[in-house]
Amino acid sequence: MSLTLSGPIAPPLAGGRPSSLVVLLHGVGADGRDLINLVRFWASLLPNTEFVAPNAPGPSDVTPSGRQWFSVKDPTPGMVSAGASATAPILDRFLDEVLASRGLDESRLALVGFSQGTMMSLHVGPRRARPLAGVLGFSGALTNPDRLAAEIRSRPPVLLIHGEADEIVPFSMMAAAEAALKANAVNVETMACPGLGHTVGGAGLRRCGAFLKRVLDT
């Protein structure tokens, strides 16, 4: 795996230096281009925010193209937990770099993930020493919930959005993540999307925009 992440960037709509950052983490078999396309739904709400969508460090081993944060050939909880833990330092280093290069601190950074990107967001966010502005996860899950109490270092606000008809990551994973995060005093909001599969719907996009606007206060 490459230790340096890169991917598409959408500069602030207002121009100039950003006052806040949103880092978008894609799912398995996609890349940064997959989520950077969603910026059009949020840019006008966050005109001074820069959006960064890094490509995951490894090529997907379950699809013919795209990237992955960790292998899901063996999707058992233990292997998923180990994969997220192994990749976390790479993502942490990237977040440190983008913050430092823009002269911002964690209070000006929000993570938005989809599927495996949500797993990485929920793994990394609460384990950083200083709290992020917020963590938002579409259609994902919390890895290694039993270890969170021993490893949590900060408590950024979290919004979880999940389709009730998700055929890839079961809808029940949202309630499991909510319970584990709340047990560790994390402020969690949830949004269930009736009839929605493993994708991002219009209602979720609007809720995400409102959440980002609130936590970044731009």
N, CA, C and O of each residue as an XYZ file, in Angstrom:
872
protein
N       0.825     -1.189      0.000
C       0.000      0.000      0.000
C       0.867      1.250      0.000
O       1.901      1.315      0.666
N       0.420      2.237     -0.762
C       1.094      3.528     -0.745
C       0.818      4.219      0.583
O      -0.291      4.136      1.110
N       1.816      4.895      1.121
C       1.628      5.617      2.363
C       1.166      7.038      2.136
O       0.889      7.744      3.106
N       1.070      7.491      0.897
C       0.654      8.841      0.578
C      -0.674      8.785     -0.151
O      -0.799      8.114     -1.176
N      -1.677      9.496      0.381
C      -2.978      9.529     -0.249
C      -3.117     10.786     -1.101
O      -2.563     11.835     -0.771
N      -3.849     10.672     -2.181
C      -4.149     11.822     -3.026
C      -5.482     11.565     -3.702
O      -5.971     10.436     -3.716
N      -6.060     12.598     -4.254
C      -7.338     12.455     -4.923
C      -7.891     13.809     -5.311
O      -7.236     14.829     -5.095
N      -9.081     13.838     -5.879
C      -9.645     15.097     -6.360
C      -9.977     16.066     -5.229
O     -10.277     15.664     -4.105
N      -9.915     17.337     -5.557
C     -10.175     18.419     -4.611
C     -11.151     19.405     -5.249
O     -11.035     19.729     -6.431
N     -12.104     19.875     -4.467
C     -13.001     20.939     -4.897
C     -12.716     22.159     -4.016
O     -13.017     22.132     -2.823
N     -12.143     23.226     -4.579
C     -11.797     24.391     -3.761
C     -13.045     25.132     -3.295
O     -14.138     24.889     -3.805
N     -12.887     26.032     -2.331
C     -14.049     26.776     -1.833
C     -14.769     27.520     -2.962
O     -14.132     28.132     -3.820
N     -16.081     27.460     -2.950
C     -16.874     28.141     -3.964
C     -16.626     29.642     -3.945
O     -16.679     30.292     -4.989
N     -16.355     30.196     -2.766
C     -16.120     31.635     -2.636
C     -14.722     32.045     -3.061
O     -14.425     33.236     -3.152
N     -13.856     31.067     -3.324
C     -12.472     31.366     -3.667
C     -11.646     31.629     -2.416
O     -12.171     31.670     -1.303
N     -10.352     31.806     -2.619
C      -9.464     32.094     -1.506
C      -9.148     30.872     -0.668
O      -9.427     29.738     -1.058
N      -8.556     31.128      0.501
C      -8.172     30.042      1.389
C      -9.396     29.499      2.111
O     -10.289     30.266      2.472
N      -9.451     28.203      2.323
C     -10.606     27.633      3.019
C     -10.589     27.952      4.511
O      -9.528     28.039      5.130
N     -11.779     28.125      5.074
C     -11.897     28.269      6.526
C     -12.273     26.951      7.175
O     -12.271     26.832      8.400
N     -12.597     25.952      6.349
C     -12.922     24.631      6.873
C     -12.695     23.594      5.782
O     -12.558     23.918      4.602
N     -12.659     22.331      6.215
C     -12.382     21.219      5.307
C     -13.391     20.098      5.519
O     -13.806     19.820      6.644
N     -13.775     19.461      4.421
C     -14.540     18.227      4.483
C     -13.757     17.171      3.719
O     -13.461     17.350      2.538
N     -13.424     16.084      4.377
C     -12.721     14.976      3.730
C     -13.734     13.861      3.489
O     -14.412     13.404      4.409
N     -13.820     13.436      2.229
C     -14.806     12.459      1.778
C     -14.125     11.117      1.549
O     -13.156     11.033      0.795
N     -14.626     10.067      2.195
C     -14.000      8.744      2.123
C     -14.939      7.769      1.421
O     -16.026      7.474      1.917
N     -14.515      7.276      0.272
C     -15.347      6.435     -0.587
C     -15.406      4.993     -0.113
O     -14.720      4.599      0.831
N     -16.245      4.212     -0.794
C     -16.393      2.799     -0.480
C     -15.529      1.909     -1.342
O     -14.767      2.397     -2.177
N     -15.642      0.607     -1.147
C     -14.846     -0.383     -1.878
C     -15.202     -0.351     -3.370
O     -16.373     -0.288     -3.743
N     -14.175     -0.397     -4.201
C     -14.385     -0.453     -5.637
C     -14.624      0.887     -6.289
O     -14.866      0.959     -7.494
N     -14.558      1.953     -5.506
C     -14.714      3.311     -6.043
C     -13.382      4.042     -5.864
O     -12.359      3.424     -5.570
N     -13.410      5.348     -6.042
C     -12.250      6.181     -5.731
C     -12.764      7.573     -5.390
O     -13.972      7.786     -5.285
N     -11.852      8.513     -5.219
C     -12.249      9.845     -4.789
C     -13.237     10.539     -5.706
O     -14.025     11.372     -5.259
N     -13.200     10.200     -6.986
C     -14.125     10.834     -7.922
C     -15.571     10.495     -7.602
O     -16.476     11.261     -7.932
N     -15.793      9.371     -6.973
C     -17.152      8.917     -6.668
C     -17.864      9.890     -5.737
O     -19.039     10.196     -5.942
N     -17.165     10.377     -4.721
C     -17.796     11.268     -3.749
C     -17.595     12.742     -4.049
O     -18.407     13.565     -3.628
N     -16.537     13.099     -4.764
C     -16.330     14.516     -5.049
C     -17.486     15.051     -5.891
O     -17.754     16.253     -5.888
N     -18.167     14.166     -6.607
C     -19.319     14.593     -7.402
C     -20.485     15.064     -6.544
O     -21.370     15.765     -7.034
N     -20.496     14.684     -5.266
C     -21.576     15.103     -4.381
C     -21.414     16.533     -3.888
O     -22.347     17.106     -3.325
N     -20.250     17.107     -4.092
C     -19.974     18.449     -3.564
C     -20.969     19.474     -4.096
O     -21.269     20.457     -3.418
N     -21.479     19.253     -5.295
C     -22.414     20.226     -5.874
C     -23.661     20.405     -5.007
O     -24.331     21.434     -5.091
N     -23.972     19.412     -4.180
C     -25.143     19.522     -3.314
C     -24.869     20.363     -2.063
O     -25.803     20.829     -1.410
N     -23.594     20.555     -1.732
C     -23.244     21.212     -0.475
C     -22.435     22.498     -0.644
O     -22.334     23.282      0.300
N     -21.865     22.729     -1.808
C     -20.931     23.849     -1.979
C     -21.569     25.198     -1.654
O     -20.929     26.047     -1.034
N     -22.815     25.405     -2.064
C     -23.442     26.708     -1.819
C     -23.737     26.922     -0.334
O     -23.780     28.061      0.131
N     -23.941     25.835      0.412
C     -24.145     25.938      1.855
C     -22.846     26.233      2.587
O     -22.848     26.819      3.670
N     -21.734     25.819      1.983
C     -20.419     25.903      2.621
C     -19.435     26.577      1.665
O     -18.473     25.946      1.227
N     -19.664     27.854      1.337
C     -18.867     28.504      0.292
C     -17.393     28.688      0.627
O     -16.576     28.912     -0.267
N     -17.049     28.595      1.910
C     -15.646     28.767      2.312
C     -14.981     27.446      2.687
O     -13.917     27.423      3.305
N     -15.622     26.357      2.303
C     -15.115     25.025      2.637
C     -14.454     24.369      1.437
O     -14.968     24.439      0.320
N     -13.330     23.741      1.666
C     -12.655     22.940      0.647
C     -13.016     21.469      0.872
O     -13.029     20.985      2.004
N     -13.306     20.778     -0.217
C     -13.654     19.361     -0.160
C     -12.514     18.541     -0.760
O     -12.039     18.832     -1.858
N     -12.085     17.521     -0.035
C     -10.954     16.688     -0.441
C     -11.415     15.234     -0.422
O     -11.975     14.774      0.573
N     -11.183     14.513     -1.510
C     -11.651     13.130     -1.625
C     -10.489     12.213     -1.977
O     -10.288     11.901     -3.151
N      -9.719     11.774     -0.983
C      -8.554     10.936     -1.264
C      -8.946      9.556     -1.778
O      -9.974      8.998     -1.394
N      -8.110      9.026     -2.649
C      -8.269      7.635     -3.080
C      -7.711      6.728     -1.984
O      -6.650      7.002     -1.423
N      -8.423      5.660     -1.687
C      -7.953      4.709     -0.684
C      -6.596      4.132     -1.085
O      -6.268      4.117     -2.271
N      -5.808      3.662     -0.134
C      -4.421      3.294     -0.423
C      -4.200      2.041     -1.244
O      -3.131      1.883     -1.834
N      -5.184      1.132     -1.303
C      -4.944     -0.116     -2.014
C      -5.938     -0.359     -3.131
O      -7.069      0.122     -3.066
N      -5.529     -1.113     -4.178
C      -6.483     -1.494     -5.224
C      -7.504     -2.482     -4.677
O      -7.174     -3.315     -3.832
N      -8.732     -2.395     -5.151
C      -9.772     -3.306     -4.690
C      -9.436     -4.740     -5.079
O      -9.008     -5.009     -6.201
N      -9.634     -5.652     -4.139
C      -9.394     -7.065     -4.454
C     -10.698     -7.844     -4.625
O     -10.690     -9.072     -4.700
N     -11.828     -7.112     -4.687
C     -13.112     -7.779     -4.920
C     -13.860     -7.218     -6.130
O     -14.914     -7.731     -6.503
N     -13.316     -6.169     -6.739
C     -13.894     -5.600     -7.956
C     -12.782     -5.410     -8.978
O     -11.615     -5.317     -8.598
N     -13.114     -5.349    -10.264
C     -12.070     -5.240    -11.286
C     -11.379     -3.887    -11.346
O     -10.348     -3.747    -12.005
N     -11.934     -2.892    -10.666
C     -11.321     -1.563    -10.663
C     -11.622     -0.891     -9.334
O     -12.337     -1.442     -8.496
N     -11.083      0.282     -9.149
C     -11.338      1.023     -7.926
C     -10.354      0.701     -6.816
O      -9.415     -0.074     -6.998
N     -10.589      1.315     -5.659
C      -9.670      1.237     -4.531
C     -10.388      0.703     -3.290
O     -11.613      0.579     -3.273
N      -9.616      0.393     -2.264
C     -10.190     -0.049     -1.001
C      -9.323      0.429      0.158
O      -8.109      0.584      0.021
N      -9.964      0.659      1.297
C      -9.237      1.041      2.503
C      -8.615     -0.171      3.174
O      -7.558     -0.081      3.798
N      -9.290     -1.308      3.035
C      -8.751     -2.580      3.522
C      -9.505     -3.698      2.815
O     -10.579     -3.471      2.258
N      -8.954     -4.886      2.837
C      -9.560     -6.009      2.132
C     -10.853     -6.465      2.798
O     -10.964     -6.493      4.024
N     -11.826     -6.822      1.962
C     -13.074     -7.398      2.482
C     -13.290     -8.797      1.917
O     -14.413     -9.303      1.905
N     -12.201     -9.423      1.446
C     -12.331    -10.815      1.011
C     -12.841    -11.700      2.142
O     -13.634    -12.617      1.927
N     -12.373    -11.408      3.341
C     -12.878    -12.079      4.536
C     -13.628    -11.025      5.350
O     -13.001    -10.254      6.077
N     -14.968    -10.977      5.239
C     -15.736     -9.907      5.882
C     -16.111    -10.169      7.336
O     -16.990     -9.496      7.875
N     -15.459    -11.133      7.977
C     -15.763    -11.394      9.375
C     -15.382    -10.180     10.230
O     -14.460     -9.444      9.881
N     -16.087     -9.970     11.348
C     -15.816     -8.784     12.167
C     -14.354     -8.628     12.571
O     -13.827     -7.515     12.586
N     -13.702     -9.735     12.897
C     -12.307     -9.642     13.311
C     -11.401     -9.130     12.205
O     -10.516     -8.312     12.456
N     -11.613     -9.605     10.983
C     -10.781     -9.178      9.857
C     -11.091     -7.745      9.458
O     -10.183     -6.991      9.106
N     -12.347     -7.362      9.509
C     -12.719     -5.973      9.209
C     -12.090     -5.037     10.234
O     -11.553     -3.988      9.878
N     -12.157     -5.416     11.502
C     -11.546     -4.616     12.559
C     -10.041     -4.481     12.356
O      -9.483     -3.392     12.492
N      -9.390     -5.598     12.029
C      -7.941     -5.572     11.805
C      -7.586     -4.702     10.606
O      -6.586     -3.984     10.629
N      -8.408     -4.767      9.554
C      -8.149     -3.964      8.368
C      -8.268     -2.481      8.648
O      -7.421     -1.696      8.220
N      -9.314     -2.088      9.366
C      -9.490     -0.673      9.693
C      -8.346     -0.175     10.580
O      -7.836      0.929     10.386
N      -7.953     -0.990     11.543
C      -6.857     -0.599     12.440
C      -5.545     -0.440     11.690
O      -4.764      0.464     11.989
N      -5.297     -1.308     10.718
C      -4.043     -1.251      9.965
C      -3.974     -0.019      9.075
O      -2.896      0.541      8.874
N      -5.115      0.410      8.540
C      -5.127      1.542      7.623
C      -5.258      2.877      8.340
O      -4.933      3.916      7.766
N      -5.723      2.871      9.571
C      -5.958      4.112     10.306
C      -4.752      5.044     10.347
O      -4.935      6.247     10.165
N      -3.512      4.554     10.579
C      -2.377      5.483     10.612
C      -2.154      6.210      9.288
O      -1.707      7.357      9.279
N      -2.461      5.556      8.178
C      -2.312      6.201      6.867
C      -3.309      7.347      6.736
O      -2.952      8.436      6.285
N      -4.554      7.105      7.129
C      -5.562      8.150      7.059
C      -5.261      9.267      8.053
O      -5.406     10.445      7.725
N      -4.850      8.913      9.245
C      -4.493      9.932     10.237
C      -3.381     10.846      9.720
O      -3.444     12.065      9.881
N      -2.377     10.253      9.106
C      -1.264     11.042      8.575
C      -1.755     11.992      7.489
O      -1.324     13.143      7.421
N      -2.655     11.507      6.643
C      -3.210     12.355      5.590
C      -3.991     13.524      6.199
O      -3.847     14.662      5.751
N      -4.803     13.258      7.201
C      -5.570     14.335      7.837
C      -4.638     15.364      8.468
O      -4.875     16.568      8.363
N      -3.594     14.897      9.114
C      -2.612     15.825      9.688
C      -2.001     16.705      8.605
O      -1.811     17.905      8.803
N      -1.696     16.104      7.469
C      -1.067     16.844      6.377
C      -1.997     17.898      5.790
O      -1.583     19.038      5.578
N      -3.243     17.533      5.525
C      -4.146     18.509      4.902
C      -4.469     19.646      5.867
O      -4.616     20.792      5.440
N      -4.580     19.347      7.157
C      -4.819     20.413      8.120
C      -3.626     21.360      8.205
O      -3.788     22.579      8.159
N      -2.434     20.794      8.329
C      -1.240     21.630      8.459
C      -1.007     22.486      7.220
O      -0.632     23.653      7.331
N      -1.224     21.919      6.056
C      -0.958     22.663      4.816
C      -1.926     23.818      4.615
O      -1.640     24.738      3.848
N      -3.069     23.782      5.296
C      -4.064     24.849      5.155
C      -4.163     25.711      6.413
O      -4.995     26.616      6.488
N      -3.325     25.431      7.384
C      -3.309     26.236      8.600
C      -4.567     26.115      9.431
O      -4.979     27.074     10.083
N      -5.183     24.937      9.414
C      -6.416     24.703     10.153
C      -6.200     23.642     11.227
O      -5.234     22.880     11.181
N      -7.122     23.605     12.200
C      -7.041     22.548     13.210
C      -8.268     21.646     13.102
O      -9.148     21.865     12.270
N      -8.307     20.639     13.954
C      -9.346     19.611     13.856
C     -10.758     20.163     13.975
O     -11.695     19.579     13.430
N     -10.925     21.277     14.679
C     -12.262     21.839     14.860
C     -12.849     22.366     13.556
O     -14.031     22.708     13.494
N     -12.030     22.430     12.522
C     -12.478     22.927     11.215
C     -12.554     21.805     10.187
O     -12.637     22.075      8.989
N     -12.527     20.557     10.632
C     -12.526     19.413      9.725
C     -13.673     18.469     10.028
O     -13.882     18.083     11.179
N     -14.419     18.097      8.993
C     -15.456     17.072      9.115
C     -15.130     15.927      8.169
O     -14.617     16.139      7.070
N     -15.432     14.719      8.608
C     -15.290     13.525      7.778
C     -16.658     13.083      7.291
O     -17.619     13.052      8.060
N     -16.744     12.740      6.005
C     -17.965     12.174      5.435
C     -17.583     10.881      4.734
O     -16.766     10.892      3.814
N     -18.163      9.771      5.159
C     -17.834      8.488      4.557
C     -19.040      7.800      3.960
O     -20.184      8.056      4.335
N     -18.754      6.921      3.022
C     -19.780      6.038      2.477
C     -19.297      4.597      2.598
O     -18.188      4.281      2.169
N     -20.115      3.718      3.176
C     -19.828      2.296      3.277
C     -18.491      2.055      3.990
O     -18.375      2.360      5.177
N     -17.491      1.520      3.303
C     -16.206      1.293      3.963
C     -15.578      2.612      4.401
O     -14.855      2.658      5.396
N     -15.852      3.682      3.662
C     -15.386      5.004      4.078
C     -16.005      5.442      5.391
O     -15.364      6.139      6.178
N     -17.253      5.038      5.637
C     -17.882      5.298      6.939
C     -17.170      4.517      8.028
O     -16.927      5.045      9.113
N     -16.834      3.264      7.750
C     -16.113      2.464      8.736
C     -14.812      3.133      9.130
O     -14.463      3.166     10.310
N     -14.086      3.670      8.152
C     -12.834      4.359      8.458
C     -13.088      5.648      9.223
O     -12.342      5.971     10.147
N     -14.132      6.393      8.853
C     -14.442      7.649      9.535
C     -14.783      7.404     11.003
O     -14.312      8.117     11.889
N     -15.612      6.382     11.249
C     -16.016      6.084     12.616
C     -14.889      5.465     13.436
O     -14.878      5.566     14.663
N     -13.948      4.827     12.756
C     -12.794      4.272     13.464
C     -11.810      5.385     13.836
O     -11.364      5.466     14.980
N     -11.480      6.228     12.882
C     -10.438      7.237     13.092
C     -10.933      8.426     13.919
O     -10.229      8.884     14.819
N     -12.130      8.927     13.626
C     -12.602     10.143     14.272
C     -12.511     10.121     15.792
O     -11.877     11.009     16.363
N     -13.115      9.149     16.476
C     -13.079      9.150     17.948
C     -11.717      8.789     18.541
O     -11.517      8.933     19.747
N     -10.793      8.329     17.726
C      -9.480      7.950     18.245
C      -8.440      9.048     18.064
O      -7.287      8.874     18.458
N      -8.827     10.169     17.479
C      -7.892     11.294     17.373
C      -7.880     12.058     18.692
O      -8.889     12.128     19.394
N      -6.717     12.633     19.019
C      -6.559     13.291     20.317
C      -7.455     14.516     20.448
O      -7.994     14.780     21.523
N      -7.616     15.264     19.362
C      -8.453     16.457     19.396
C      -9.710     16.217     18.562
O      -9.626     15.631     17.483
N     -10.864     16.656     19.040
C     -12.117     16.338     18.344
C     -12.267     17.036     17.008
O     -11.983     18.225     16.869
N     -12.721     16.267     16.029
C     -13.081     16.839     14.742
C     -14.390     17.607     14.896
O     -15.093     17.463     15.896
N     -14.709     18.426     13.892
C     -15.968     19.169     13.919
C     -17.153     18.221     13.856
O     -18.191     18.477     14.467
N     -17.001     17.120     13.116
C     -18.082     16.162     12.997
C     -17.693     14.988     12.127
O     -16.737     15.054     11.355
N     -18.448     13.914     12.264
C     -18.266     12.711     11.453
C     -19.641     12.300     10.944
O     -20.587     12.149     11.718
N     -19.736     12.123      9.632
C     -20.993     11.699      9.024
C     -20.762     10.419      8.244
O     -19.798     10.315      7.486
N     -21.640      9.445      8.427
C     -21.468      8.176      7.737
C     -22.725      7.728      7.031
O     -23.788      7.616      7.642
N     -22.602      7.471      5.739
C     -23.670      6.868      4.952
C     -23.424      5.358      4.862
O     -22.309      4.931      4.563
N     -24.441      4.560      5.116
C     -24.455      3.127      4.783
C     -23.229      2.369      5.275
O     -22.642      1.578      4.537
N     -22.849      2.613      6.519
C     -21.637      1.978      7.019
C     -21.844      1.241      8.321
O     -22.949      0.795      8.630
N     -20.763      1.117      9.089
C     -20.795      0.374     10.342
C     -19.642      0.837     11.217
O     -18.679      1.438     10.742
N     -19.763      0.545     12.500
C     -18.689      0.810     13.452
C     -17.895     -0.468     13.641
O     -18.434     -1.476     14.099
N     -16.608     -0.431     13.288
C     -15.759     -1.598     13.480
C     -15.319     -1.671     14.944
O     -15.316     -0.665     15.652
N     -14.957     -2.849     15.376
C     -14.475     -3.133     16.734
C     -15.152     -2.301     17.834
O     -14.461     -1.611     18.583
N     -16.490     -2.351     17.949
C     -17.170     -1.553     18.979
C     -16.745     -1.913     20.394
O     -16.798     -1.063     21.283
N     -16.323     -3.154     20.623
C     -15.937     -3.566     21.963
C     -14.643     -2.914     22.431
O     -14.365     -2.852     23.629
N     -13.847     -2.423     21.466
C     -12.573     -1.791     21.830
C     -12.691     -0.283     21.980
O     -11.746      0.373     22.417
N     -13.841      0.272     21.622
C     -13.966      1.724     21.594
C     -13.764      2.339     22.972
O     -13.090      3.362     23.096
N     -14.327      1.742     23.995
C     -14.218      2.324     25.339
C     -12.762      2.490     25.768
O     -12.414      3.464     26.436
N     -11.920      1.546     25.385
C     -10.511      1.605     25.783
C      -9.692      2.539     24.893
O      -8.619      2.991     25.294
N     -10.188      2.831     23.691
C      -9.380      3.560     22.716
C      -9.904      4.955     22.388
O      -9.197      5.728     21.742
N     -11.113      5.300     22.810
C     -11.676      6.593     22.457
C     -10.866      7.720     23.095
O     -10.489      7.642     24.264
N     -10.604      8.771     22.310
C      -9.818      9.903     22.794
C     -10.553     11.232     22.632
O     -10.206     12.221     23.278
N     -11.558     11.250     21.777
C     -12.339     12.467     21.569
C     -13.743     12.071     21.143
O     -13.996     10.919     20.791
N     -14.652     13.037     21.177
C     -16.062     12.724     20.930
C     -16.695     13.726     19.967
O     -17.500     14.559     20.384
N     -16.342     13.653     18.693
C     -16.975     14.539     17.720
C     -18.441     14.152     17.534
O     -18.783     12.978     17.679
N     -19.311     15.102     17.218
C     -20.701     14.743     16.919
C     -20.773     13.867     15.673
O     -19.995     14.038     14.735
N     -21.718     12.927     15.676
C     -21.823     11.942     14.600
C     -23.247     11.941     14.049
O     -24.217     12.016     14.803
N     -23.356     11.856     12.730
C     -24.636     11.626     12.063
C     -24.511     10.370     11.212
O     -23.607     10.259     10.385
N     -25.426      9.423     11.420
C     -25.444      8.184     10.650
C     -26.706      8.157      9.787
O     -27.807      8.398     10.281
N     -26.538      7.863      8.495
C     -27.646      7.794      7.544
C     -27.581      6.438      6.852
O     -26.527      6.045      6.352
N     -28.709      5.718      6.819
C     -28.666      4.349      6.279
C     -29.991      3.994      5.625
O     -31.057      4.296      6.160
N     -29.919      3.355      4.473
C     -31.104      2.876      3.788
C     -31.658      1.624      4.436
O     -30.910      0.700      4.755
N     -32.964      1.592      4.631
C     -33.583      0.430      5.263
C     -33.518     -0.814      4.385
O     -33.629     -1.933      4.885
N     -33.337     -0.623      3.064
C     -33.264     -1.758      2.135
C     -31.829     -2.028      1.680
O     -31.616     -2.615      0.620
N     -30.848     -1.603      2.473
C     -29.442     -1.798      2.112
C     -29.140     -3.290      1.968
O     -29.333     -4.067      2.903
N     -28.668     -3.674      0.793
C     -28.386     -5.074      0.491
C     -26.916     -5.439      0.708
O     -26.546     -6.603      0.562
N     -26.097     -4.487      1.046
C     -24.660     -4.726      1.228
C     -24.276     -4.650      2.713
O     -23.739     -5.608      3.269
N     -24.545     -3.542      3.328
C     -24.302     -3.364      4.763
C     -25.667     -3.323      5.447
O     -26.421     -2.373      5.237
N     -26.004     -4.317      6.253
C     -27.348     -4.388      6.831
C     -27.755     -3.117      7.566
O     -26.948     -2.492      8.254
N     -29.014     -2.751      7.406
C     -29.564     -1.565      8.066
C     -29.368     -1.633      9.577
O     -29.212     -0.599     10.227
N     -29.375     -2.831     10.138
C     -29.224     -2.999     11.585
C     -27.879     -2.489     12.104
O     -27.732     -2.228     13.298
N     -26.901     -2.348     11.211
C     -25.588     -1.869     11.631
C     -25.640     -0.432     12.117
O     -24.802     -0.023     12.921
N     -26.620      0.351     11.639
C     -26.730      1.728     12.111
C     -27.101      1.765     13.583
O     -26.509      2.518     14.356
N     -28.082      0.952     13.978
C     -28.488      0.916     15.382
C     -27.358      0.402     16.274
O     -27.182      0.883     17.393
N     -26.600     -0.565     15.784
C     -25.479     -1.100     16.559
C     -24.405     -0.034     16.774
O     -23.854      0.092     17.867
N     -24.115      0.732     15.718
C     -23.129      1.809     15.839
C     -23.633      2.891     16.779
O     -22.886      3.395     17.617
N     -24.894      3.243     16.636
C     -25.477      4.268     17.505
C     -25.365      3.857     18.973
O     -24.971      4.662     19.816
N     -25.705      2.622     19.273
C     -25.671      2.159     20.657
C     -24.257      2.203     21.231
O     -24.054      2.659     22.356
N     -23.280      1.729     20.457
C     -21.900      1.701     20.949
C     -21.345      3.104     21.140
O     -20.651      3.367     22.123
N     -21.643      4.009     20.212
C     -21.151      5.384     20.333
C     -21.799      6.088     21.520
O     -21.114      6.763     22.289
N     -23.114      5.935     21.676
C     -23.796      6.574     22.801
C     -23.312      6.013     24.133
O     -23.247      6.739     25.125
N     -22.976      4.737     24.163
C     -22.448      4.141     25.386
C     -21.123      4.762     25.792
O     -20.706      4.680     26.947
N     -20.464      5.392     24.809
C     -19.193      6.063     25.080
C     -19.339      7.584     25.039
O     -18.377      8.306     24.780
N     -20.559      8.054     25.300
C     -20.859      9.481     25.472
C     -20.641     10.315     24.212
O     -20.329     11.503     24.293
N     -20.808      9.685     23.048
C     -20.732     10.416     21.781
C     -22.133     10.873     21.403
O     -23.087     10.099     21.490
N     -22.258     12.120     20.987
C     -23.537     12.661     20.533
C     -23.825     12.137     19.132
O     -23.112     12.469     18.186
N     -24.870     11.317     18.995
C     -25.164     10.647     17.728
C     -26.585     10.974     17.272
O     -27.538     10.898     18.047
N     -26.701     11.340     15.987
C     -27.991     11.470     15.330
C     -28.080     10.383     14.262
O     -27.064      9.965     13.706
N     -29.292      9.931     13.982
C     -29.469      8.929     12.933
C     -30.606      9.331     12.000
O     -31.506     10.086     12.366
N     -30.531      8.798     10.781
C     -31.592      9.003      9.800
C     -31.784      7.706      9.036
O     -30.870      7.239      8.355
N     -32.969      7.124      9.145
C     -33.321      5.929      8.385
C     -34.021      6.351      7.100
O     -34.872      7.240      7.106
N     -33.651      5.699      5.991
C     -34.206      6.041      4.682
C     -35.035      4.859      4.169
O     -34.469      3.894      3.655
N     -36.356      4.918      4.299
C     -37.209      3.798      3.872
C     -37.050      3.483      2.386
O     -37.042      4.385      1.547
N     -36.925      2.193      2.070
C     -36.856      1.748      0.690
C     -35.529      1.975     -0.003
O     -35.360      1.568     -1.153
N     -34.593      2.608      0.661
C     -33.309      2.941      0.022
C     -32.317      1.805      0.196
O     -32.199      1.242      1.284
N     -31.597      1.460     -0.882
C     -30.580      0.429     -0.839
C     -29.227      0.990     -0.454
O     -29.133      1.965      0.291
N     -28.176      0.362     -0.972
C     -26.804      0.750     -0.616
C     -26.363      1.908     -1.507
O     -25.580      1.741     -2.442
N     -26.883      3.067     -1.191
C     -26.590      4.255     -1.976
C     -26.884      5.487     -1.133
O     -27.269      5.380      0.031
N     -26.699      6.647     -1.729
C     -26.978      7.918     -1.059
C     -28.206      8.529     -1.712
O     -28.216      8.735     -2.926
N     -29.232      8.821     -0.942
C     -30.461      9.393     -1.478
C     -30.542     10.891     -1.281
O     -29.744     11.481     -0.553
N     -31.513     11.498     -1.936
C     -31.670     12.942     -1.869
C     -31.926     13.461     -0.470
O     -31.364     14.484     -0.078
N     -32.769     12.772      0.293
C     -33.045     13.217      1.655
C     -31.782     13.175      2.510
O     -31.548     14.071      3.322
N     -30.969     12.135      2.327
C     -29.726     12.033      3.063
C     -28.737     13.120      2.695
O     -28.031     13.643      3.557
N     -28.685     13.459      1.425
C     -27.795     14.531      0.983
C     -28.179     15.857      1.634
O     -27.313     16.629      2.047
N     -29.475     16.111      1.722
C     -29.930     17.357      2.352
C     -29.617     17.365      3.841
O     -29.179     18.379      4.383
N     -29.839     16.240      4.496
C     -29.536     16.157      5.930
C     -28.039     16.319      6.177
O     -27.623     16.957      7.144
N     -27.241     15.735      5.297
C     -25.785     15.864      5.402
C     -25.370     17.328      5.286
O     -24.556     17.811      6.073
N     -25.927     18.027      4.309
C     -25.588     19.431      4.131
C     -25.911     20.258      5.359
O     -25.121     21.109      5.767
N     -27.074     20.010      5.950
C     -27.466     20.748      7.153
C     -26.533     20.437      8.318
O     -26.175     21.326      9.090
N     -26.141     19.172      8.440
C     -25.215     18.770      9.510
C     -23.867     19.454      9.337
O     -23.315     20.000     10.291
N     -23.343     19.424      8.122
C     -22.048     20.055      7.870
C     -22.101     21.553      8.127
O     -21.179     22.125      8.708
N     -23.174     22.177      7.696
C     -23.337     23.613      7.930
C     -23.305     23.920      9.413
O     -22.680     24.888      9.847
N     -23.986     23.085     10.189
C     -24.072     23.323     11.628
C     -22.725     23.113     12.327
O     -22.310     23.946     13.132
N     -22.050     22.016     12.024
C     -20.823     21.710     12.779
C     -19.637     22.557     12.332
O     -18.715     22.803     13.110
N     -19.661     23.000     11.087
C     -18.554     23.822     10.604
C     -18.832     25.314     10.776
O     -17.913     26.133     10.759
N     -20.119     25.659     10.942
C     -20.511     27.037     11.264
C     -19.922     28.040     10.284
O     -19.334     29.044     10.688
N     -20.084     27.760      8.981
C     -19.556     28.691      7.984
C     -20.635     29.613      7.473
O     -20.368     30.464      6.625
